[in-house]
Amino acid sequence: MYDLSVCLTAIRDDNWLRLHDSIVESVGDYTFELIFCGPHEDLPDELEGLDNVSCIQDFGTPTRCQQRSMLEASGRYLTWTADDGWFLPGKLAQCIDMLDAMEAEKKCVVTQYNEGDHDGLGDPNANMYCINSHDPVRSAHYPNHFLIFNSVILQTQYFKDLGGFDCRFEACPMAFVDFGARAQLDGMEAQLTGVVFECTQFPGTSGDHAPIHHAQLDHDQPLYAEIWNEATCLDRITLDINNWKEAPEVWTRRFGDNNE
């Protein structure tokens, strides 16, 4: 068993080696596996043959791919990430140390990150990490101190027991927030850390971000509001871990009507 499973929806395979090498520098003496899921069939040549790196081919939504990658996780802990970023040296090891020292049965660390030029994301006093600080995900059904699970390290088995993500969400951000709300309502103890991860930024529809942008605004945010504005949201803490199978096999926003 590995100490940490790093799982992600991934399309930018030219960044995968950078991500892998950053994990090596970040976990220290702990062991890890790296699981990609997305449209690519094979790993880059530099990663091919590594026993702890694997790739699952799937043309579905990012949330479906994220769920599939995490179902394969075998580490004590797991985290999700993005292929346009990198982990800072020694920081993942510090997070594992923190988790090992926490006595709570249900526990996680919410890791801060820097995105593009916005260094304020790493401010430990910033309330931007609280769900109710953001209008699109505000709800009266959880308290104001609940944290957003954009970047989290938690127990692998707990993630699976809770049913993982709601794969009705197309893009990952809203699915991450939804999972965090459910987990904290379930009694998860969440501790905010310093900056662990850095990534680039694609504002609006720039770069290859247009499908994510439109999925979040046109589909995921209305779905989130529909779920969390009703008291019945409190009855859906645990989901079916295989709900990813109900999501379309091909995400037409990015891949059209086929995967060719």
VENDAWO-V736519 format. One record per residue. N is the residue number from 1. RES is the residue in one letter. PSI is psi as a letter, one per 20 degrees, with the letter a starting at -180 (999 if undefined). BURIAL is 1 if it has 24 or more other C-alpha atoms within 12 Angstrom, else 0. Layout:
n=<N/N>
res=<RES/RES>
psi=<PSI/PSI>
burial=<BURIAL/BURIAL>
This chain:
n=<1/2/3/4/5/6/7/8/9/10/11/12/13/14/15/16/17/18/19/20/21/22/23/24/25/26/27/28/29/30/31/32/33/34/35/36/37/38/39/40/41/42/43/44/45/46/47/48/49/50/51/52/53/54/55/56/57/58/59/60/61/62/63/64/65/66/67/68/69/70/71/72/73/74/75/76/77/78/79/80/81/82/83/84/85/86/87/88/89/90/91/92/93/94/95/96/97/98/99/100/101/102/103/104/105/106/107/108/109/110/111/112/113/114/115/116/117/118/119/120/121/122/123/124/125/126/127/128/129/130/131/132/133/134/135/136/137/138/139/140/141/142/143/144/145/146/147/148/149/150/151/152/153/154/155/156/157/158/159/160/161/162/163/164/165/166/167/168/169/170/171/172/173/174/175/176/177/178/179/180/181/182/183/184/185/186/187/188/189/190/191/192/193/194/195/196/197/198/199/200/201/202/203/204/205/206/207/208/209/210/211/212/213/214/215/216/217/218/219/220/221/222/223/224/225/226/227/228/229/230/231/232/233/234/235/236/237/238/239/240/241/242/243/244/245/246/247/248/249/250/251/252/253/254/255/256/257/258/259/260>
res=<M/Y/D/L/S/V/C/L/T/A/I/R/D/D/N/W/L/R/L/H/D/S/I/V/E/S/V/G/D/Y/T/F/E/L/I/F/C/G/P/H/E/D/L/P/D/E/L/E/G/L/D/N/V/S/C/I/Q/D/F/G/T/P/T/R/C/Q/Q/R/S/M/L/E/A/S/G/R/Y/L/T/W/T/A/D/D/G/W/F/L/P/G/K/L/A/Q/C/I/D/M/L/D/A/M/E/A/E/K/K/C/V/V/T/Q/Y/N/E/G/D/H/D/G/L/G/D/P/N/A/N/M/Y/C/I/N/S/H/D/P/V/R/S/A/H/Y/P/N/H/F/L/I/F/N/S/V/I/L/Q/T/Q/Y/F/K/D/L/G/G/F/D/C/R/F/E/A/C/P/M/A/F/V/D/F/G/A/R/A/Q/L/D/G/M/E/A/Q/L/T/G/V/V/F/E/C/T/Q/F/P/G/T/S/G/D/H/A/P/I/H/H/A/Q/L/D/H/D/Q/P/L/Y/A/E/I/W/N/E/A/T/C/L/D/R/I/T/L/D/I/N/N/W/K/E/A/P/E/V/W/T/R/R/F/G/D/N/N/E>
psi=<p/r/h/p/p/o/q/q/p/p/h/m/i/i/i/h/g/g/g/g/h/h/g/g/h/h/i/c/i/q/q/q/q/p/o/q/p/a/i/p/h/q/q/q/h/h/i/p/i/p/h/j/p/r/p/p/p/p/j/a/q/h/h/g/g/g/g/g/h/h/h/i/p/j/r/g/r/r/q/q/a/q/j/j/a/q/q/q/p/i/h/h/g/h/g/h/g/g/g/h/i/p/i/q/g/o/q/r/p/o/p/r/q/p/o/c/j/m/i/i/i/j/o/i/i/p/j/i/i/p/g/j/i/p/g/i/j/p/q/i/j/q/r/i/i/p/q/p/l/h/o/q/p/r/p/g/h/g/g/h/h/i/j/b/q/o/j/h/p/g/q/h/g/h/h/g/g/g/g/g/g/g/g/h/h/j/j/p/o/p/p/p/a/a/p/h/q/q/r/a/p/n/q/c/j/q/c/k/i/g/h/g/g/h/g/g/g/h/g/g/g/h/g/g/h/g/g/i/i/q/h/i/h/i/j/k/g/p/r/o/h/j/i/h/i/i/q/q/h/p/o/h/h/h/j/b/i/r/k/999>
burial=<0/0/1/1/1/1/1/1/1/1/1/1/1/0/1/1/1/1/1/1/0/1/1/1/0/1/1/1/0/1/1/1/1/1/1/1/1/1/1/1/0/1/1/0/0/0/1/0/0/0/0/1/1/1/1/1/1/1/1/1/1/1/1/1/1/1/1/1/1/1/1/1/1/1/1/1/1/1/1/1/1/1/1/1/1/1/1/1/0/0/1/1/1/1/1/1/0/1/1/0/0/0/0/0/0/1/1/1/1/1/1/1/1/1/1/0/0/0/0/0/1/1/0/0/0/0/0/1/1/1/1/1/0/0/0/0/1/1/1/0/1/1/0/0/1/1/1/1/1/1/1/1/1/1/1/1/1/1/1/1/0/1/1/1/1/1/1/1/1/1/1/1/1/1/1/1/1/1/1/1/1/1/1/1/1/1/0/1/1/1/1/1/1/1/1/1/1/1/1/0/0/0/0/0/0/0/0/0/0/0/1/1/1/0/1/1/1/0/0/1/1/0/1/1/1/0/1/1/0/0/0/0/1/0/0/1/1/1/1/0/1/1/1/1/0/0/1/1/1/1/1/0/1/1/0/0/0/0/0/0>
